[in-house]
Amino acid sequence: MADSSIVPCLWFDDQAEQAAAFYVRTFPRGRVTATSHYPEKQDNPSGKPRGSILTVEFELAGQRFTALNGGPLFVPNPSVSFFAQVDTPAEADRLFATLAEGGTPLMAIDTYPWSERYGWVQDRFGVSWQVMAGKRPRDAAMIVPALMFTGAQQGMAADAMRAYASIFPDGHVEMAERYAKGEGPESSVKHGRVRLGAQELVAMDSHIDHGFGFNEALSLQVMCSDQRELDRYWDALTEGGEPGPCGWLKDRFGVSWQVVPTAITRWMTSKDAAARDRAFDALMHMHKLDIAAIERAFAGDGGRSASPSA
């Protein structure tokens, strides 16, 4: 897999551009890398204006993200958050204060047993961040996606980490700290980390039923270089799960993924509006994505005639 081949996707109603601009201003080494638009000559399933912004791709401290304008169907919640680890308490205070402006603190920025400075906040766009001070190992990422298994998924963190480590090249579980007696179910994961190639994920179980769970508002895009790679990830992640439209799926743990080709950015950001509209239309009629069919549609060679992928 290529570097940064797992890309978190943030679903918004129509705030993708504003959210990306806010995050790029807030985090170090922030930059917008690409912007795509809905078709200009046809309506779209999200009901957005023709030609309006579909996605904004951006980077924060080396972590790639996609922001999507998908309509009001899904709303982010803290079941998926992002650890943002900075070097000093002063940096943590600044970052937390910026993210909390117009948002909702979930755990106050303070000293805790696990960190000199830590806080959990849901920002103005509904995305959750866990801000923590502490020196990172050399070359460790500043921003790491975190999955909280709660409600119906409580107790699944360990199995999920093992499953993901078996699916992705060079995958391995780095740690799985269990709850101590009196803290929670001793068989559950208090804090776990799994490395999937170049990408690290945090996972934890919460025995408190928070009233929310995983949904499509926070998904993980798996960027694939060819159809063989795409097929392998699609088959592995849908096993026991649920395939969805346009390359989306839910795995057996309830986490949403998108298995997509790296070429999608080229198709969706082309200066040839007719070509990108044809690619969009072909993609919208698929479940598992067919790279060759979308490429034919993009080139104007009748990609729509292909049967929808299973």
N, C-alpha and C positions, 0 to 999 in steps of 0.2 A: 504494500500500500504506500501511496505517496505521503509525504509529510503533510500534517494537518488534514488527514483524510476523513476525520470525523468533525463535522461542522454543526454546532448547535443552531437551530432555527427558531426564531422568536416570532410567534404569530400575533399580529395586531389587527385591529379593525382597519384603521387607515392612518396609523401613526408611524409606520416604518421609517420614513425619512426623518421625522423629528426625533425618534428614539435613537437612531443611528448617530445623528448629529450630537445628541446629548452624551452618549457613551464615548464617542470619539473625543469630545472636549474633556471628559471626566477622567479617562484612563490614559496612562502613558502609552506612547507609540500608537495612538489611535489614528486610523485613516479609513476612509471609504474607498473601496476597491472597484466596485461595479454597481450599476443600477439598471434594472430591467423594467419594462412597461407592459401593461396589458395590451392586447391587440387593439389597433386603432379603428378597424373596420367591422368589428363584430362585438356583440355583448359577451360577457364572461360570467361564469357561475357565481362569482362573489358579488355581482351586481355593482362593481366599481365602474367609474366613468371610463369610457374607452380611452386608451392611451395614457391612463394614470399609472402611477408607480406600482409595480408588482412586488419587486424585491429590492433591497439594498444590502449589498455584501460589504462587510467591514472587518477590520482587525483591531483588537485591543491587546497590547502587550504580547503580540505574536499569536494570540488565539483568534481564529477566524469565526465569524458569525454570519448568519443570514437573517435579515428582518423581512417579514412577509406581511403585506396588506391582504388579509384573507376575509375580512368582514367580521361581524360580531359573534360568530358561532362559538369560538373558543376563547377563554380568558386565562392568562397565566395564574399559577398559584405556587406556593412554596414547596410542592412535592419535587420540583426541579429548581435548584438554585445554583449559584456560582460562587465558589470560594475565591476570594480575592485576597491573596496574602502579600502584605507589604513589609518593608524592613523595620519600620519604627512605629511606636504608638502615635506619634504626631501625624505620620502619613495615614494611619488607620483612622484617626479622628477626622482628618480632612476629607478622606474618601467617604466615610460614613455620613458625614454632614451633607456632602454634596448629593449623595444618593437618597438621603432621607428628605431632602427638600421637595415638598409636594407629595411625599410618599408616606409610608407607615413603618416605623420601627417595630420589629417583632421581638428582638432582644436588645436591650439598651447597650450602647457601647460602653464597656467596663472591663475590669480585670476579672478573669475567670480562672479556674484551676488549670485549664488547658491552654491559656494564652494570657500574656500580659495585657493585651488589648483585643477585644473581640466584640462584634455586634452583628445582628442579623436584621436586614431591612428589606422591605418591599418598596421599590422605587415608584415614581409617578406613573410609570407605564405598566406596573403590576409585576415586573420581573424582580426576583428575590436574589439578594447578595449576602454572603457571609464574609464579613471583612475581618481580617485577623492580622495582627502584627507578629513577626517572627522571621528569622533568617531562613531562607529556603536553601535546600541543597543546590549545589552548582548545576546550572542548566535546567532546574525545575521550573515548571510553568507558574506564572503569577496567578492565572485564572484557570480554575478547574471546575467542570460541571459536577454537580452533586445530586444524587438521586435519593429521595427519602421514601422508603417503603412503609406506607401507613394504611390503615383501614383494611380493606380486603387483601392488600399486598404485604401487610406486616409479616415479618419473618422470612421474606423472600430474598433479602439482600445477599446473603452468602451464596445461595443457589444462582442468583443472577450474575454475581461477579464471576463465579466459576464458569457459567455458560458463556458469558462474553469473552472470557479469557480463552476458551476453547474455539471460539469462532474467528477471532482476529489473530493475524500473524504476530508472533512474539508476545502474545497475551499471557499475562500472569497476575495472580492475586498477590499484591505486595504486603497487605496486612488485613486482618479482620479481628479487631478488638471486640470482645463480647461484653455485654453488660455484667457488672459485678452484682453480687447478691444484694437485693434491696434497691438497685437502680432500675431494674426492668427485667424482662424475661432473659435468663442467663444463656439461653440458646440463640438469642438474637444479636445482631451486629450493632454495636454502639458507634463504631467508626471503622470503615473499611476503605481500602484503596486498591484499584485494579488498573493495570497498565495495558493498553491495547495499542501496540506499536508505539507511535510517538505520542499518543493521547492517553492522559490519565483521567480516571473518573473516581469520584468519591461516592460511597454508598453507605446508608444507615437504615436501620429499622426504627420505627417509632411506635411504641405500644399505645400511645395516645391517639384516639380517633379524632383527627382534626377536621373531619368533614369535607376533605378534598382528597384528590388522588391524581395520578398521571392523566394527562389529556394531550391533545394535539397542539395545544398552545406552546409547549416546549417539546420539540422533537430533536432527534440527532440525525443529521444527514451523513450517510456513508457515501463518499465520493469514489466512484469506480472508474478504472481506466478503460475497461472493455466489457463486452457482454458476458464473457465467462466469469469474470469477477463479480459482476452485478448479479448473475444467476446464483452464484454460490452464496452471497450474503442474503439475497432475497429468500432462498430456500432455508437457510439456517435460522434466520430471524423470524420467519413466519411459522416455523415448526411449533405447533401448539398455540400459535397466536392467531392473528386475524389480518389477512391482506386487505389493503384499501386501494383507493384510486390514485392514479398519478404518481406511483412509486412509493406511496405511504403504506405503512403497516404498523400493527401493534404486536409486540412480542408476547410470549406467554406470561410475562410478568407485568404486562399492562403498559410498558414504556413504548412511546411512539418513535418510529424511525422513518427516514426517507432513504431509499436505496436509489441513487441517481448517478448518471455518468458525469465525469468531469467536463464533458463537452456542453453541459447544459448552460453554463455561463456564456460560452461562445454563441450558442443558438439564441438565447434570450436577450443578449445585449448587442446583437448584430445591428449595424446601421441600415441594413436592408429590412425595412419594416414588414414587407410582404413575406420574406423568408422566415423571420422570427414569428410572425403570426401563423404561418403554416406549421412550424414546429410546435407552437403552443397548442394548436388545434389537434395535432396528432397525439401529443402527450396526454391531452385531456380525455382521450378515448381509451387509455390504457390503464391497467393495474400495474403489473410488473412492466417496467419500461423496456421497449425494444429499441436499442440504440440505432440499428441500421434503418428501421422504419422511420424514426424521427429524422435521421440524417437525410433520408430520401425526401421526406416532406420539406425539410429545410432547403434542399437543393431544387425543389419543385418537380420531383420525380414520382409523385403519387404515393407518398408515404401513408396517407389516410386509408389506402386500399388494403393495408395489412390488417389481419385480424387482431382484436385487442389481446394483449398478453394476459396469460393466466395469473 
